[in-house]
């Protein structure tokens, strides 16, 4: 599903180049449940943004589902993100004035899907995460765990090949964390490829593969 070959990511700061990722080689197979962990500043978020096609490597090769991402125009990267990758963030990234249903409709709106089909598929996605009775609720009317479920419904509504989650339980209590990780486990069991970043070492047991970063390098897999 995903291959990184000798990937480096450099950032320029005050005339100097700093390496956020250094010679990263990685393979993630279809159906893997991958946890990425490591100390702050180790390159976890940079790796995740590259895997999610939100950024591109300074050098090296990224192959997604058999296709090289190198030198891909931004408009095509946007299409790949919309069709092939679902995103879940620590802060949920829901629009506060939109209902749960409308928030979940957004990826389909960007894809140009007709309104009646958007509504039907968004409702099915919310039912799938246990929020069938919350379609008309605003984010402020839901708990943190429920908001993250809306975000997961939004991530899966276009049936992507890969779900990428950046500290998806970082702002949740222990009970909600367990519920969200169980939901990810169910999505994994249905055949989806899940990649998540976490500082919480207790969550690594959910993963089938654990990647540890330090200083921009993979130090253990």
C-alpha positions as CSV (number, residue, x, y, z in Angstrom):
1,X,0.0,0.0,0.0
2,X,2.7,2.5,1.0
3,X,6.5,2.5,0.4
4,X,9.0,5.2,1.4
5,X,12.5,4.9,-0.1
6,X,15.3,7.0,1.3
7,X,12.9,9.8,2.2
8,X,14.4,13.0,3.6
9,X,12.6,16.2,4.7
10,X,14.5,19.4,5.1
11,X,13.3,22.7,6.4
12,X,15.2,26.0,6.1
13,X,15.5,28.2,9.2
14,X,17.6,31.3,9.4
15,X,19.7,30.2,6.4
16,X,20.3,26.7,7.7
17,X,18.7,23.5,6.6
18,X,17.3,21.2,9.4
19,X,16.5,17.6,8.7
20,X,13.0,16.6,10.1
21,X,13.3,13.2,8.5
22,X,16.5,11.4,7.5
23,X,16.8,8.4,5.2
24,X,13.4,6.9,6.1
25,X,12.6,3.6,4.5
26,X,9.2,2.1,5.3
27,X,6.7,-0.3,4.0
28,X,3.1,-0.4,5.1
29,X,0.9,-3.3,3.7
30,X,-2.7,-3.1,2.9
31,X,-4.7,-3.8,6.0
32,X,-1.9,-2.9,8.5
33,X,-2.7,-1.2,11.8
34,X,0.3,1.0,12.3
35,X,1.3,3.1,15.3
36,X,4.0,5.8,15.0
37,X,5.6,6.9,18.2
38,X,8.6,8.7,19.6
39,X,9.6,11.7,21.6
40,X,8.6,15.3,20.7
41,X,10.5,16.6,17.8
42,X,11.3,13.1,16.5
43,X,9.6,13.6,13.1
44,X,6.3,11.9,13.8
45,X,4.1,14.7,12.5
46,X,6.3,15.3,9.5
47,X,6.2,11.7,8.6
48,X,2.4,11.7,8.9
49,X,2.0,14.8,6.7
50,X,4.1,13.1,4.0
51,X,2.1,9.9,4.3
52,X,-1.1,11.9,4.0
53,X,0.1,13.8,0.9
54,X,-0.2,17.1,2.9
55,X,3.5,17.6,2.2
56,X,6.2,16.1,-0.1
57,X,9.7,14.8,0.6
58,X,12.7,17.0,-0.1
59,X,14.3,13.8,-1.6
60,X,13.5,10.1,-1.9
61,X,10.4,8.4,-3.2
62,X,6.9,7.9,-1.9
63,X,4.8,5.2,-3.6
64,X,1.1,5.0,-2.7
65,X,-0.9,2.1,-3.9
66,X,1.5,1.4,-6.7
67,X,1.8,5.1,-7.9
68,X,4.7,7.4,-7.3
69,X,3.7,10.7,-5.6
70,X,6.9,12.5,-6.6
71,X,6.4,15.7,-8.6
72,X,2.6,15.3,-8.4
73,X,0.8,18.6,-9.0
74,X,-1.1,20.0,-6.0
75,X,-4.4,19.6,-7.7
76,X,-3.8,15.9,-8.1
77,X,-2.5,15.6,-4.5
78,X,-5.8,17.2,-3.4
79,X,-7.7,14.6,-5.4
80,X,-5.6,11.8,-3.9
81,X,-6.3,13.1,-0.4
82,X,-10.0,13.4,-1.0
83,X,-10.4,9.9,-2.6
84,X,-7.8,7.7,-1.0
85,X,-7.0,9.1,2.5
86,X,-9.2,9.8,5.4
87,X,-7.9,12.2,8.1
88,X,-8.6,12.3,11.9
89,X,-7.0,15.0,14.0
90,X,-6.6,15.5,17.8
91,X,-8.6,18.7,17.7
92,X,-11.4,17.1,15.6
93,X,-11.3,20.0,13.0
94,X,-15.1,20.1,12.9
95,X,-16.9,23.3,11.6
96,X,-18.7,24.5,14.8
97,X,-21.7,26.0,12.9
98,X,-22.3,22.8,10.9
99,X,-24.3,19.8,12.2
100,X,-22.7,16.4,12.5
101,X,-24.4,15.4,9.2
102,X,-23.1,18.5,7.3
103,X,-19.6,18.1,8.7
104,X,-19.5,14.5,7.4
105,X,-20.8,15.6,4.0
106,X,-17.9,17.9,3.4
107,X,-15.4,15.5,1.7
108,X,-18.2,14.5,-0.7
109,X,-19.1,18.1,-1.4
110,X,-15.5,18.8,-2.5
111,X,-15.7,15.7,-4.7
112,X,-18.8,17.1,-6.4
113,X,-21.3,14.4,-5.3
114,X,-25.0,15.2,-5.6
115,X,-26.7,16.5,-2.5
116,X,-29.1,13.6,-2.0
117,X,-26.4,11.0,-2.2
118,X,-24.2,13.1,0.2
119,X,-26.9,13.1,2.8
120,X,-27.5,9.4,2.5
121,X,-23.9,8.4,2.7
122,X,-23.1,10.8,5.6
123,X,-26.0,9.4,7.6
124,X,-24.8,5.8,7.0
125,X,-21.3,6.8,8.1
126,X,-22.6,8.4,11.3
127,X,-24.7,5.3,12.0
128,X,-21.6,3.2,11.5
129,X,-19.8,5.1,14.3
130,X,-22.8,4.9,16.6
131,X,-24.1,8.5,16.1
132,X,-27.3,7.8,14.2
133,X,-29.3,9.8,16.6
134,X,-27.0,12.8,16.5
135,X,-27.2,13.8,12.9
136,X,-28.6,17.3,13.6
137,X,-26.4,18.1,16.6
138,X,-23.7,20.8,16.5
139,X,-20.2,20.0,17.8
140,X,-20.8,22.0,20.9
141,X,-23.7,19.8,21.7
142,X,-21.6,16.7,21.8
143,X,-18.9,15.3,24.0
144,X,-15.3,15.1,22.9
145,X,-15.6,11.4,22.2
146,X,-18.7,12.0,20.1
147,X,-17.0,14.8,18.2
148,X,-14.1,12.4,17.4
149,X,-16.7,9.9,16.2
150,X,-18.0,12.5,13.8
151,X,-14.5,13.1,12.6
152,X,-14.0,9.4,12.0
153,X,-17.3,9.3,10.1
154,X,-16.0,12.1,7.9
155,X,-12.8,10.2,7.4
156,X,-14.5,7.1,6.2
157,X,-17.4,8.5,4.2
158,X,-15.5,8.4,0.8
159,X,-14.3,4.9,1.6
160,X,-10.6,5.7,1.5
161,X,-7.9,3.1,1.3
162,X,-6.0,4.6,4.2
163,X,-7.0,6.3,7.5
164,X,-4.4,8.6,9.0
165,X,-4.9,9.8,12.6
166,X,-2.7,12.4,14.4
167,X,-3.0,11.9,18.2
168,X,-6.7,11.0,17.8
169,X,-7.2,10.4,21.5
170,X,-4.9,13.2,22.8
171,X,-7.7,15.4,24.1
172,X,-10.0,12.6,25.3
173,X,-10.5,11.0,28.8
174,X,-9.6,7.4,29.4
175,X,-13.2,6.1,28.7
176,X,-13.5,8.0,25.4
177,X,-10.0,6.9,24.4
178,X,-10.9,3.2,24.8
179,X,-14.1,3.8,22.8
180,X,-12.2,5.5,19.9
181,X,-9.5,2.9,19.8
182,X,-12.1,0.1,19.7
183,X,-13.7,1.9,16.8
184,X,-10.4,2.0,15.0
185,X,-9.9,-1.7,15.7
186,X,-13.3,-2.4,14.1
187,X,-12.4,-0.4,11.0
188,X,-9.1,-2.3,10.8
189,X,-10.9,-5.6,11.1
190,X,-13.1,-4.5,8.2
191,X,-10.0,-4.3,6.0
192,X,-8.9,-0.7,6.3
193,X,-5.3,0.4,6.6
194,X,-4.9,2.5,9.8
195,X,-1.9,4.7,10.6
196,X,-1.9,6.7,13.9
197,X,0.6,8.8,15.8
198,X,0.5,8.6,19.6
199,X,2.5,9.5,22.6
200,X,0.4,7.1,24.7
201,X,2.4,3.9,24.9
202,X,-0.6,2.0,26.3
203,X,-2.2,2.4,22.8
204,X,0.6,0.5,21.0
205,X,-1.1,-2.8,21.8
206,X,-3.8,-2.0,19.4
207,X,-1.4,-1.9,16.5
208,X,-0.1,-4.7,14.3
209,X,3.1,-2.7,13.6
210,X,4.8,-0.1,15.7
211,X,7.3,2.4,14.2
212,X,9.5,4.3,16.6
213,X,11.2,7.5,15.5
214,X,14.1,9.4,17.1
215,X,15.9,12.4,15.6
216,X,14.1,12.0,12.3
217,X,15.1,8.4,11.9
218,X,13.3,5.1,12.3
219,X,15.1,3.5,15.2
220,X,12.8,0.4,15.7
221,X,10.0,-1.2,13.7
